[in-house]
Amino acid sequence: MSMTFEPGRDGVTAASGFVAAGVAAGLKSTGAPDVALVRSLGPRYDAAGVFTSNRVFAPSVGWSRAAVADGQLAAVVLNSGGANACTGEGGRQDTARTAFLVAEQLDCALTDVAVCSTGLIGVRLPMDKLEAGVVAAASALDAAGGPAAANAIITTDTHAKTATAVGEGGYVVGGMAKGAGMLAPGLATMLVVVTTDAEVDASDLDTSLRAATRVTFDRADSDGCMSTNDTVLLLANGASAVRPQPDEFTRTLTQVCADLARQLIADAEGAEHEVAIHVRSAATEDDALEVGRAVARSNLFKCAIAGNDPNWGRVVSAVGTTRAAFDPEQLDVSFNGVMVCRAGAIGDDRALVDLHPREVHVSIELHAGSEQATIWTNDLTHGYVSENADYPT
């Protein structure tokens, strides 16, 4: 089904009954937008969330976990320019103060406000600036504010990331995401807010969100580093009065999440190649995931891709470190359709592989079963090193 959206109705404000804003509060030294606010206008306030599995997590993660535990959210406030992680009791108080101010500005329950932060770890937020930014964002809320909100949450990203899809019956799912480094499963380092005007109960939202993130954000693995602030939130307000079938809603939600996850990998710090690692004929899905992640986290493999070198030896070496079931003498590895490793040995001429296009597909056949999985990663370049060496400045 096609639908024409009004100008500015993109991402988190594509669905009916949501407003958003993005403003510059001075948290970033560049003067770029750094505070975003997303508000649901109801009539329902169902919500679900998934968060980092890192044992070291920011106060915003702890706050938002508690806020969404009852399946209800009315608003999400997000800041870039500071992760507010590892900041002790003062940082926890800053998170609570931010949520309190949002609740006060929007006249909603304090427990229905989620908080997200992103930026440098170990630095307190300048609360005078953040508080002024929250007030400004609350005053600027608009149904056309989705793009501005998406722009306000980026850090080392080169651009904002949004996605929108229309489900059966005309309900809309829209989202925004940020993330360019520290991308690794659980959930990939990111902040994501997805909204929908579908009528979906909180328990079903949770089921759908976990199913969608499992095959999208959880399979984006840029650099093997897990963040302290990962948060993916899903808000549903029922404004369309459309109650979709659970499976159909999950498919539509997954479409949006997959779009955003691919955008994260495409904009990974310094990346010159986006790499899909397809693991096939595995004994179990877990085996396929373990193999894909082992290859995605091999710096030798990632450097080879940066140099346009289809070095299959680095692939099979990574596969061999896993616990997956396979016979080393049955492994097949292909780069962009050219089987350079056949039956664990030399295959077609590596010179037949062209790795100059940005998108690269690596296929690994384990010949151990019928399960499969795909992990998306990127190459490791001088740009990545420079970005992270200079990041604190």
C-alpha positions in Angstrom: 0.0 0.0 0.0 1.3 3.4 -0.9 0.7 6.6 1.1 1.6 10.2 0.6 3.1 11.9 3.6 3.0 15.6 4.3 6.3 17.4 4.2 8.3 16.8 7.3 6.2 13.8 8.3 9.0 11.3 8.5 10.5 8.9 11.0 9.0 9.3 14.4 6.3 11.7 13.3 5.2 9.7 10.2 2.6 8.0 12.3 -0.5 10.0 13.3 -0.6 11.4 16.8 3.1 11.9 17.4 5.0 15.2 17.6 8.7 15.8 18.0 11.4 18.4 18.1 15.1 18.8 17.9 17.0 21.9 19.2 20.5 23.1 19.9 21.1 23.5 23.6 24.9 23.9 23.6 25.8 20.4 24.8 27.9 20.0 21.6 30.8 22.4 21.1 29.9 22.7 17.4 26.5 24.3 18.2 24.7 21.5 16.4 21.3 20.3 17.6 21.7 18.1 20.6 18.3 17.7 22.4 15.4 15.8 21.0 11.9 15.2 22.3 9.2 12.8 21.1 5.7 12.9 22.4 2.7 10.6 22.0 -0.7 12.4 21.8 -2.6 9.2 22.5 -5.2 8.0 22.8 -3.1 5.0 23.9 0.4 5.0 25.4 1.5 1.4 24.9 5.3 0.9 24.8 8.1 -1.6 24.8 11.9 -1.4 25.0 15.1 -3.4 24.7 18.4 -2.3 26.1 22.1 -2.9 26.2 23.3 -6.2 27.9 26.4 -4.4 29.0 26.8 -4.8 32.8 28.1 -1.2 32.8 25.1 0.9 31.7 24.2 4.6 31.9 21.6 6.0 34.3 19.3 6.7 31.4 19.2 2.9 30.6 18.3 2.1 34.2 15.6 4.8 34.2 14.1 3.9 30.9 14.0 0.2 31.8 12.0 1.0 34.9 9.8 3.5 33.0 8.7 1.1 30.3 8.3 -1.9 32.7 4.6 -1.3 32.9 4.2 -1.1 29.1 3.4 2.6 29.1 5.3 5.7 27.8 4.1 9.1 26.9 7.4 10.8 25.9 11.1 10.2 25.2 13.8 12.8 25.7 17.2 12.3 24.1 20.4 14.2 24.2 23.6 13.9 22.3 26.8 15.5 23.4 27.3 13.4 26.5 26.5 9.8 27.4 26.1 10.5 31.2 27.5 7.0 31.8 29.8 6.2 34.8 28.9 9.5 36.4 27.8 8.1 39.8 25.0 9.3 41.9 25.2 12.8 40.3 24.6 11.3 36.9 21.5 9.4 38.2 20.1 12.6 39.7 20.7 14.3 36.4 18.7 11.7 34.6 15.8 11.9 37.1 15.9 15.7 36.9 15.6 15.5 33.1 12.6 13.2 33.2 11.0 15.3 35.9 11.3 18.4 33.7 9.8 16.7 30.7 6.9 15.5 32.8 6.4 19.0 34.1 6.5 20.5 30.6 4.2 18.0 29.0 1.9 17.5 32.0 2.4 13.7 32.0 3.3 11.1 34.6 7.0 11.1 35.5 7.0 7.3 35.2 5.9 7.6 31.6 9.0 9.5 30.4 12.0 7.6 29.0 15.4 9.2 28.9 18.3 8.5 26.4 21.8 9.9 26.3 24.7 9.5 23.9 28.2 10.8 23.6 31.4 10.6 25.7 31.4 8.3 28.7 32.6 9.6 32.1 31.5 13.2 31.8 28.6 14.9 33.6 26.0 16.7 31.6 25.8 20.5 31.7 22.4 20.5 33.3 21.7 24.2 32.9 22.0 23.8 29.1 20.1 20.5 29.0 17.2 21.9 31.0 17.0 24.9 28.8 17.1 22.6 25.8 14.2 20.5 27.2 12.0 23.5 27.7 12.9 24.7 24.1 12.1 21.3 22.6 8.8 21.1 24.5 7.8 24.5 23.0 8.8 23.4 19.5 7.0 20.0 19.4 5.3 19.6 16.0 4.0 16.8 13.7 6.7 17.8 11.2 9.4 17.6 13.8 10.6 14.1 13.0 13.6 15.0 10.9 14.8 17.7 13.4 14.6 15.1 16.2 16.6 12.6 14.2 19.3 15.2 13.5 19.6 16.2 17.2 20.6 12.7 18.4 23.6 12.0 16.1 27.1 12.0 17.4 29.8 10.7 15.0 27.1 9.9 12.4 27.5 11.9 9.2 23.7 12.2 8.8 20.4 11.5 10.4 18.7 8.2 10.0 15.0 7.7 9.6 12.7 5.0 8.1 8.9 4.6 7.5 6.6 1.8 6.4 2.9 1.4 6.0 1.1 -1.7 7.2 -2.0 -3.5 6.1 -5.0 -1.3 6.7 -3.0 1.9 6.5 -1.3 2.1 9.9 2.2 3.6 9.9 5.4 2.6 11.6 8.2 5.2 11.6 11.5 5.5 13.4 14.8 7.3 13.9 18.2 6.0 14.9 21.7 7.1 15.7 24.9 5.1 15.8 28.2 5.0 13.8 30.7 3.3 16.2 30.6 0.8 19.0 28.2 -1.3 17.0 28.0 -4.8 18.3 25.2 -7.2 19.2 23.3 -6.4 22.4 21.9 -4.3 20.6 24.5 -2.6 18.5 25.5 0.8 19.9 22.5 3.0 19.2 19.6 5.0 20.2 16.4 4.1 18.4 12.9 5.4 18.8 10.1 3.7 16.7 6.5 4.9 16.7 3.3 3.6 15.3 -0.4 4.6 15.2 -1.4 1.0 15.2 -3.5 -0.3 18.1 -1.2 -2.9 19.7 -1.2 -4.0 23.4 2.0 -3.6 25.3 2.7 -7.3 25.6 2.3 -7.8 21.9 4.6 -4.8 21.3 7.3 -6.4 23.4 7.0 -9.7 21.5 7.2 -7.9 18.1 10.0 -5.6 19.1 12.2 -8.5 20.4 11.5 -10.5 17.3 12.4 -7.5 15.1 15.6 -6.5 16.9 16.8 -10.1 17.0 17.2 -10.2 13.2 18.1 -6.6 12.6 19.9 -4.5 15.2 21.3 -7.5 16.9 22.9 -8.6 13.7 24.7 -5.3 13.0 28.3 -5.7 14.1 30.6 -2.9 13.1 33.5 -3.2 15.5 32.7 -5.7 18.2 32.4 -3.0 20.9 29.2 -2.9 23.0 27.9 0.5 24.3 26.7 1.5 27.8 23.7 3.3 26.4 22.0 1.1 23.8 18.2 1.7 23.8 15.5 0.8 21.4 12.0 2.0 22.3 8.7 1.3 20.5 5.6 3.5 21.2 2.1 2.8 20.0 -0.8 5.2 20.3 -3.7 3.5 18.4 -4.5 6.8 16.6 -5.2 4.9 13.3 -7.8 2.6 15.1 -6.2 -0.2 13.1 -5.5 -3.4 15.1 -3.1 -5.4 12.9 -2.5 -9.1 13.1 0.5 -9.8 15.3 2.6 -11.5 12.5 1.8 -8.8 10.0 2.7 -6.0 12.5 6.0 -7.8 13.3 6.9 -7.9 9.6 6.2 -4.2 9.1 8.1 -3.3 12.3 11.0 -5.5 11.2 11.1 -3.7 7.8 11.6 -0.4 9.6 14.2 -1.8 12.0 16.1 -3.5 9.1 16.2 -0.3 7.2 17.6 1.6 10.2 20.1 -1.1 11.0 21.4 -1.0 7.4 21.7 2.8 7.6 23.8 2.4 10.8 26.3 0.0 9.1 26.4 2.2 6.0 27.4 5.2 8.1 29.8 3.3 10.3 32.9 5.3 11.3 35.4 5.5 8.4 33.7 2.6 6.5 34.3 2.2 2.8 32.6 -1.1 2.4 29.3 -2.6 3.8 29.8 -6.3 4.2 27.0 -8.9 4.5 28.3 -12.2 5.9 25.9 -14.9 4.9 26.4 -18.2 6.8 24.4 -21.1 5.3 23.8 -24.8 5.8 24.6 -24.5 9.5 23.5 -27.1 12.1 21.6 -24.5 14.1 20.9 -20.8 13.9 23.1 -20.2 16.9 26.0 -21.8 15.0 25.3 -19.6 12.0 25.3 -16.5 14.2 28.5 -17.5 16.0 30.3 -18.0 12.7 29.1 -14.8 11.2 30.0 -12.8 14.3 33.5 -14.4 14.4 34.2 -13.3 10.9 32.7 -9.9 11.4 34.9 -9.3 14.4 38.1 -10.4 12.7 40.3 -7.3 12.3 42.4 -9.2 9.7 39.3 -9.9 7.6 38.1 -6.3 7.9 41.5 -4.9 6.9 41.6 -7.2 3.9 38.2 -5.9 2.8 39.5 -2.3 3.2 42.3 -3.3 0.8 39.9 -4.9 -1.7 41.5 -8.2 -1.0 39.3 -11.4 -1.1 41.5 -13.1 1.5 39.5 -16.2 2.2 42.2 -17.5 4.6 41.1 -14.9 7.1 37.5 -16.1 6.8 38.2 -19.8 7.4 40.6 -18.9 10.2 37.9 -17.0 12.0 35.3 -19.8 11.4 37.8 -22.3 13.0 37.7 -20.4 16.3 34.0 -21.1 16.8 32.2 -24.0 18.4 29.9 -24.5 15.4 29.5 -27.9 13.9 31.3 -28.2 10.6 34.0 -30.3 8.8 37.0 -28.1 7.8 37.3 -30.1 4.6 33.8 -29.2 3.6 33.9 -25.4 4.0 33.1 -23.2 0.9 33.7 -19.5 0.9 32.5 -17.1 -1.8 33.2 -13.3 -2.3 30.5 -11.6 -4.4 29.6 -14.9 -6.0 33.1 -16.2 -6.7 33.9 -19.4 -4.7 37.5 -18.7 -3.8 37.5 -21.6 -1.2 36.0 -24.9 -2.2 35.9 -27.9 0.2 38.3 -26.2 2.6 40.9 -25.7 -0.1 41.8 -23.4 -3.1 38.8 -22.6 -5.2 38.4 -20.1 -8.1 41.0 -17.5 -8.9 40.8 -14.6 -6.4 41.5 -12.2 -9.3 38.0 -12.8 -10.5 36.6 -11.0 -7.4 35.9 -7.3 -7.6 35.7 -5.7 -4.2 35.7 -2.1 -5.4 31.9 -1.7 -5.1 30.8 -0.5 -1.7 28.6 -3.5 -0.9 30.3 -6.8 -0.4 28.7 -10.3 0.0 30.6 -13.1 1.7 29.0 -16.5 1.7 30.1 -19.3 4.0 28.7 -22.8 3.5 29.2 -25.0 6.5 27.5 -28.1 5.0 26.3 -29.1 8.4 22.5 -28.5 8.3 19.8 -26.3 7.0 20.0 -23.2 9.2 21.3 -19.8 8.2 21.9 -16.2 9.4 23.3 -13.0 8.0 25.5 -10.5 9.9 26.2 -7.0 8.5 29.6 -5.4 9.2 32.0 -3.0 7.6 35.7 -2.7 6.8 38.3 -1.4 9.1 40.0 1.7 7.7 42.4 4.5 8.6 39.2 6.7 9.0 37.9 4.5 11.8 41.2 4.8 13.7 41.4 8.6 13.2 37.7 9.1 14.2 38.2 7.2 17.5 41.7 8.6 18.3 40.4 12.1 18.0 36.9 11.5 19.4 37.4 13.0 22.9 38.4 16.3 21.4 
